[in-house]
Amino acid sequence: MSETIEQPETIEQTVEPVPPPPPSSSLVEPDDAPPPLDIVDAEIPSFRVLRDARAAVFVKSSYFDGFRRQVEALGETGEEGRRRGLGHWMLGEYERAAELLTAHESDPVASFTRAKALMSLRRFDEAAQVFEGLSKKYSDLPPPRGGWYEAKLEAAIARGELEAGLAELEKDLAETTTEFEDSAEGAYLAARKSELQHDYETALDHYQQAREIDVTLRENLFHGAYLAERCGLDDMALEFYELLIEQPPIDANVLFNLGVLYEDVGRDQEAAACYDLVHQADPQDERARLYVADARAAMDMYYDEDRERKEDRLNQILRIPITDFELSVRARNCLNKMNINTLGDLVQRTEQELLSYKNFGETSLAEIKEILHSKGLRLGMPREEAVASVELHAHRVYTGENADVYNKPITELQLSIRARRTVEALGCLTIGDILKHSPDELLGMPNFGVTSLQELKSTLSEFGLKLRGE
């Protein structure tokens, strides 16, 4: 198969606008849904065939389970190994896909699929090498060239070399053909370039253009949705995110972002469904559990405000991601492997549990203790004690003139859910805490855009206050 490459569609071809795949994110399993691809015997002449068949695997749980059994029954070498690797990619099992498809670099479909898996694993340098080889072999096809350029850009960003990566992308785009410029990949990379240059209006136009050419280009939908959200264009962001969730497997961050947007526009039931999907997939995800509770509470007409006030301060602290703190690489890697993502995850562990983990020593433990102490917490702390400690810690912060205003809890402000969660993520409990941060710091937080910033400024102005640096 790898030698019969007469059709330019061998890897993937996007000439006409591609309609979205059938919705597969519904909680109701349709009885008449077509069965998924027969990974054992079906002809797979292009990556596009593989990609378009992927959604059907996730339509029904019985389809998913049956497809997985079919994949796992295949051997790991020869043609069966190639098909098994393609099947693992369809299931979202990228590590196994990349591993099995390594042996099939001469096959363009297998090679392109492996590169896609490596991108999902954030192994950008490896993906760039595979895409580069394909783009040179199939120089007239936009997908491998677009993949190569994107992989190089992401690798540079991951190394902290944004300016160098952007300069190389500009050089690459300047040397492309008109055919590439007019492709979805060309429009998408033009959007990334404009966004990195802070030309957001042009970037959004390019994201829209890429979506109109190929609605299945997942990376375009994600980046377009995120930028639209940051710019306060909720309708556009919702449109992009809703197209994205029709193309499973769905990333948890997409569901979180979409849930926040749903809450902003008062669609609390749909927001709860998004968070609940994450929670079902990972019952240990504390953030998903808390977000589900928030969304469901918003659906209730009668709300226990006294109980909410009592624990809200602690909940704000527990939601803060570990990534918000300065940690050594060793400590961060250990926590990540232990599935500790928030302070809520961390406070449930004991010193003995942490020290028993490989490579986690006294130095890392001291870092963790310092972080928790700064928030009035400690390892293995009972919830009742944590509530009291956080309250006491918060009320010791501001004294003197304007202390009443500065110590006012943010829960008493009429902030939208998006704005409240952003200041919570920064560790803010009171108005005084918010005033320590500048507009640029806030705009650098996920899911916080110009609209949310104006809302926060307006709220502070009611007390005659401004953010730091204004």
HELIX and SHEET records of a PDB file:
HELIX    1   1 PHE A   47  VAL A   57  1                                  11    
HELIX    2   2 SER A   61  GLU A   72  1                                  12    
HELIX    3   3 GLY A   78  MET A   90  1                                  13    
HELIX    4   4 TYR A   94  LEU A  101  1                                   8    
HELIX    5   5 THR A  102  HIS A  104  5                                   3    
HELIX    6   6 PRO A  108  SER A  120  1                                  13    
HELIX    7   7 PHE A  124  LYS A  137  1                                  14    
HELIX    8   8 PRO A  142  ALA A  158  1                                  17    
HELIX    9   9 LEU A  162  ALA A  174  1                                  13    
HELIX   10  10 THR A  178  GLU A  181  1                                   4    
HELIX   11  11 ALA A  184  LEU A  196  1                                  13    
HELIX   12  12 TYR A  200  ILE A  213  1                                  14    
HELIX   13  13 ARG A  218  ARG A  230  1                                  13    
HELIX   14  14 ASP A  234  LEU A  244  1                                  11    
HELIX   15  15 ALA A  252  ASP A  264  1                                  13    
HELIX   16  16 ASP A  268  ALA A  281  1                                  14    
HELIX   17  17 GLU A  286  MET A  299  1                                  14    
HELIX   18  18 GLU A  305  LEU A  318  1                                  14    
HELIX   19  19 ILE A  322  ASP A  324  5                                   3    
HELIX   20  20 VAL A  329  LYS A  337  1                                   9    
HELIX   21  21 LEU A  343  VAL A  347  1                                   5    
HELIX   22  22 GLU A  351  LEU A  355  1                                   5    
HELIX   23  23 GLU A  362  SER A  374  1                                  13    
HELIX   24  24 ARG A  383  HIS A  395  1                                  13    
HELIX   25  25 ALA A  403  TYR A  406  1                                   4    
HELIX   26  26 ILE A  410  GLU A  412  5                                   3    
HELIX   27  27 ILE A  417  ALA A  425  1                                   9    
HELIX   28  28 ILE A  431  ILE A  434  1                                   4    
HELIX   29  29 PRO A  439  LEU A  443  1                                   5    
HELIX   30  30 VAL A  450  SER A  461  1                                  12    
END                                                                             
